[in-house]
């Protein structure tokens, strides 16, 4: 959506395909990072964006066995917004789509799913599209795959993928807001169990981290025991945990970290999770994907307009965005290992690391910068046509 907006703003004719009728789904992340807010400011969109209902997080903290521990302080970032903004992702997508419609070259087709690549003479020249009533073709000088971690387009392209072992999965559920909830806290760690809570005002979107492949064992023990695990992690959920009274209300999210070793082929470019699936750790996947979009527009917009994009131009996007991707994925792999090893009776390392953060404010600022800005923040260099 962001790439479509940026290219249309530069005068490129763009079709954005969305297989669903709308964007109203429970995405895993609602974070708009300060680096993304800077991009919105550079586009003149930040003030309007901040009019959307949102929450601000100036200091990220984790509840460690009942004690609140600050882990990232965003208040001194060299950015316009010195806080993380929490907005339901469907609101953000609708916002960018609405702004995109102000450009004559921006076309959003909902209920249109790209199901295959069209190739001619060894080059991708478009996509086959399933519509509610028929099948159609969309021809294009460039196809950009942004269809996520289970990207069908990258599968059809048979691009090589490097996969990294991830020792965790996430159980994802919606929990009603309890009476008198505490201040916003992203993470709860207790008895070797780690939980993430996203405040959606009327309810929490909850992610419980579990060792990979252990969901059947949770189910075998029973839903009552699972409710107790939620309460063990966050005792204030006691009045509402019983609402999770069926496994139908719990979704298993298989966490994966991978990246393409080659992001493009003639006529096709993959970015975002289609190029590099991220874990939920740090909520950085959204920011990284938007940075990919900004870099892609910066590098390719004028060449797309002139119809002079080469294979080398497509490769330049990977050359620009792969280094920060590798850095963040390496950090995520490290964090996963710490969490999965922190079983009951073996939580000393986690407690030590978090205790360090309580007494080292400079380290909290460094972590904030890594999460909120990332290793290589992008800025808008394209111009409105």
N, C-alpha and C positions, 0 to 999 in steps of 0.2 A: 504494500500500500504506500509506504513511504517512497520507494523507488518510483512507483507510478506517478506520485505527486511531483517529485523532483524533475522527472523527465518531461512530464506535461508542462510544468512551469517553464522549462527551457525550450518549449516549442516542439517537442517530440509527440507524435501520435502514439498513444498508449492504450492498450486494452488490459485491464486487470480482471482475471478470472477467479471467481469464488464459487466453490462447489455447493455451498449452503445458501439458503435463502437470506440469511442475515448473519451477524457476528455474535449472536447472543448464545455463548457457550461458556462453560467453566474452564477458562484457560488456567494454566498453572501459575502465571505471574501477572501481577497488576502494577509492577514497578515502572515508573518513568524516571530514569536516572538523570542526575544533573547534566551529564554530557548530552543526553537527548534533549533536555530542556534548553541547552545552549543552541542546539540545532534548530529547535522551534523558534527561539528568539531570532536567530539569523534569518529565518524565513518570515519573520513578522507575525508568527502565530502564537507566541507564548502567552500573551495577555488573554487572548480568547480561550486558549487551552485551560488556563488557570481559573476560568469561570465555570468549568465543569465541576460537579461535586467531587471533591478529592480530600485526601488526608495527607498530612506532611509528617515526615519522620526526620528529625534533626539528629537524633542519636539512636543507633541501632543497639539493642541490648538483648541478652539471653537470660532467661531465668534458670539459674543453676541450683537445683535442689532447694528452691524457695528463695534464693538470693538473686537480685537483679544485677547483672554484670554488663557494663557498656563494652561493646566490641568495636564500634565504628562511630566516629564523631564527624558529621558532615558540615558542621557549622563554620569551619574555616577553609572550605574548598575554594579554589580560584575559579568559581563558576557563578553564573547569575543566580541560580537557585541553590542555596546551601542546605538542601534537604532532598530526601527521596520523596517523590510524589506517588501516591497510591491511587490509581484510577482503574476501574474495571477495564480490561483490555478491549471489550466490545465498544465501550464509550470512546476510547482512543481511536480505534479503527473507524468508527462512524464519523468522528471529528475530522480525521484526515481525508476520508472519502468525501465528506461534504465540502471541504476546502478544495479538494481536487476538482470537483465538478465546476468550479469557477474558471477552469481552463478548457478551451474548446477541444483540446486533444486528449482529454482524460475521459476514459470510458470504463465504467465498472459493470461487469456482467455477473450478476448473482445467479445461483442455480445453474452454473456452467462449470463443468469439471473437465480439466485437461486429462485425457486418458491415454494419449500416446503422442509420440513425436512424428512429425512428417519430415522425411528426408528425401533429398534429391541430390544426386552426384556427390554423395558423401558429406552433405551439409544439412543441418536442421533448418527447415524453412517455415516451420509452424507447428501447430498442435491439432490433434483431433479432439473434439470437445463433445461431451455428453450434455445435452440440454434436457429440460423436463419432458420434452415431446419428441426429440429427434437427436440426430448426430450432425455435427457440422465441422468445418475446418476453419481455423484462424491462421492465416498466413502472416509472417512477420520477418523483418530483417534480422531480428534477434529475439530469441526466446530466453527469458530469465526464469529459472525454476526457483520458486520460493515456497514450495509445498511441504516444508517441514521435515522432521526427523525420519518420517516414513515416506520420503519423497518418491513418488511414482516416476517422476521425470528422470531423476538420476538413475533409477533402476532401469528404465527404458534405454537410457544412454549407455548403460553398463560401464559407468565410470568407476575407477578403482577406489575402494574404501579401506581405510585403516581404522580398526576397532580397538578400543581400550577396555580392559576389564573393569567393570564397576561392581563393587561388592554390595550395593544397596538397591532396593526398590522403594517405592512410595505408595502408601495406601492413602487415597484421596477421598475426602468426604465433606459434606456440608453439615455443620453443627449450628443449631440455633444460638443466638446471642444470649448468654446467661444474664440474670439480674446483676447489676453492679459489676460489670466487667472491669478488669484492671486497665491501666494505660497500655497503649499499643506496645506489644513485645513480640518480636518476630519468632523467637525460638524458645522452646522449653526443653530442658535436659534434666532427666531424673531417672534413677535406677537403670542406667544404661540405655534409656530410650530417648530419642530426640524427635520433637514435633515442631512443625512450622504452622503458625496461625496467621492467615490473612484476614484482616478486619474488613468485611463487606457491609458494615453498618448494621444490617438486619441479621447477619449470620457470620460465622467464621467459615472460611474455606480452609480446611485442615489437611495437612500432609504429615503422616506418621512414617518415619523412616524405619525400614526393616531390613535385615540381612536378605540378600537376593535369594529368591526361591523358597522363602519360608512362609509365604502367604497360606498355603494349604495347612501348615501346622497351626497357624492362628485360627483358621476356620475349624479345625478339628477340636481345639480346646473349647470353642464356643463363643457366642457373641457377648455373653455376660462378662467373661474374662477379658474380652477385648475392650468393653466399656471401662473396665477397671484400669486397663493400661492407659486409656486416655486420661482418666482422673489422676492416676499416678504421675503422669507427666505435667498436667495442669489442673490442680485441685479445684480451681474455680469453675471447672466444667461439670462438677458433680451434679448440679440440678438439671443438666441438659444431656448428659452422656447417654442416658437411656433412650434418647431419640434415635440413636444408631441401633435400631432393634432388628436389623436384617442385614445380611451380607449384600443384599441388592443395593444398599445405600453406601457401599464401600467399593471404590474402583481401584484396581491395581494398575499403577503406572510403572512400566518397566523402564528403569533409568538406563540410559546408554550414553556413552561418549564415543564419538567417532568423527572422522573427517575424511573428505575426499583427498586423495593425493594429487588429483587433477580436477580442477573445478570447472573446466570448460572443454568444449569441442567446437568445431566450426558451427556457428549459428546458435550455440547454447551456452549459457552461463548459469552456474548454481551459486546462490548466496544464502546467508542465514543458516537455519538448521538443515536445509537441504545440502549445504556444503559442509556443515560441522555441527553435529548434534551435541548440545550441551546438557549437562545435568542441571537440576534446579538449584544447586549450591550457589549462593550469592545472588540468585535472581538475575544473573548477568546476561542470559541468552538474548533477552529482548534488546538490551542496549547494544550488544555485539551485532545483532542482525541489522539494527538501524544504522550503525556505523558502516556496515557493509554496503547498505543502500546508498549512503552519502558518498562513500568512496567510488562506488560504481557510477553514480551520476557524474561526479567530478571528472572521472577518467574517460567516460564514454559518451556523455550527452552530445557534445559537438560532433563527434565522429559518427554517431548514429544519425544525426540530422543530415550530415554530408554523405551518409551511406558508405563510409570508408572504414568501418570497423574490421580489424584484422584479427587473426588468431592470437597474435602477440598482444593486441590491445586487451583481449579477454583474459589472457594470462597475467596481464599487469594487475588486474583486480586481485587475483590470488596472491601475487607477489606482495601487494600492499597489505592485505588483510590476514594472510596466514600467520605471520609472526605473533600478533596479539592473540590470535586464536590458540596457538600452541601454548603460549604463556598461561592463559586462563584455564585451558584444559588440564595442564600439568598441575595447577593449583587445585582444581576440583578433584583430581585423582588423589592428591595428598589428603585433602579434607575427608574424602570418603573413607580412606583407610583409618583415619583417626576415629571417626564416628563408629564404624563397624567394629573396631577393636575395643570400643568403650562399653563392654558388656558389664552387667552388675558385678561388682567386685574387682573390676579392672578399669576404673574410670580416672585413675590418677593422672594420666597424661592430659586428658581433657581439662580436668580441674586445674592443673598446673598452667596450661596455656591460657585459660580464661582468667585465672588469678593474675597472671602477668599483665593482662590487658587492663585490669582494674587500676593498676599502679603505674602504667606507662602510657600517658596520654598521647605522646608522639606516635606510638605504635597504633593507637586507635585512629589517628589522623591518616597514617599511611594506609591502613586497611580501608578506610573510607575512600581515599583517593583511588585505590585499586578497584573497588567495587563500583564507585559512582562515575568514574571517568574512564578507567581502563588503561591499558598500556599504550594505546595509540588512538587518541580521540580525533575524530574527523570534524572538519568544518566545511560549511557550504561554500563552494567556489563557483557554482553555476550561477547563471543570471536569468532573471525572468524575461521571457521573450514576448 
